[in-house]
Amino acid sequence: MTALDFPSSPSNGDTYENYVYDATAGVWKRVPAGVDLNDITDVTISSATENQTLVYNGSAWVNGEGAGGLEDHFLLMGA
């Protein structure tokens, strides 16, 4: 298994690989399969419509119209 090189100064809700940082506990927690996006603290979904994308705006993931590659956004399928 390859070691993960977690960021050294994470903020609450930061994600890395399949982990999310919990600042209250001071630990990285694995994000289980099937987790709802709204359960991750840096994701804000408001009035999602079909074919919108999940876009990182510099501080959080939000739904909207996006451009770029898959590293920049994820398609909200049938939201």
BELZI-V236862 format. One record per pair of residues at least 12 apart in sequence whose ideal C-beta (glycine too) atoms are under 10 Angstrom apart, sorted by the first residue. I is the first residue (numbers start at 1). J is the second residue. If there is no record, write none. Layout:
<<I,J> <I,J>>
This chain:
<<4,16> <4,17> <4,18> <4,19> <4,28> <5,17> <6,19> <6,21> <6,28> <7,21> <7,28> <10,22> <10,23> <10,26> <10,28> <11,23> <11,41> <11,42> <11,59> <12,24> <12,25> <12,41> <12,42> <13,40> <13,41> <13,42> <13,43> <13,59> <13,60> <13,61> <14,28> <14,40> <14,41> <14,42> <15,28> <15,31> <15,40> <15,41> <15,42> <15,43> <15,56> <15,61> <16,28> <17,30> <17,31> <18,30> <18,31> <18,32> <18,33> <18,35> <19,31> <20,35> <20,39> <20,40> <20,41> <20,42> <20,43> <21,41> <21,42> <22,41> <23,41> <37,54> <37,61> <37,63> <37,74> <37,76> <37,79> <40,60> <40,61> <41,60> <42,56> <42,57> <42,59> <42,60> <42,61> <42,62> <43,56> <43,60> <43,61> <43,62> <43,63> <44,57> <44,60> <44,61> <44,62> <44,63> <45,61> <45,62> <45,63> <45,76> <45,79> <46,62> <46,63> <46,64> <47,63> <47,79> <48,63> <48,64> <48,76> <48,78> <48,79> <49,63> <49,64> <49,76> <49,79> <50,75> <50,76> <50,77> <50,78> <50,79> <51,65> <51,75> <51,76> <51,77> <51,78> <51,79> <52,64> <52,65> <52,66> <52,73> <52,75> <52,76> <52,79> <53,65> <53,66> <53,67> <53,68> <53,70> <53,72> <53,73> <53,74> <53,75> <53,76> <54,66> <54,72> <54,73> <54,74> <54,75> <54,76> <54,79> <55,67> <55,68> <55,72> <55,73> <55,74> <56,68> <56,71> <56,72> <56,73> <56,74> <61,73> <61,74> <63,76> <63,79> <64,76>>
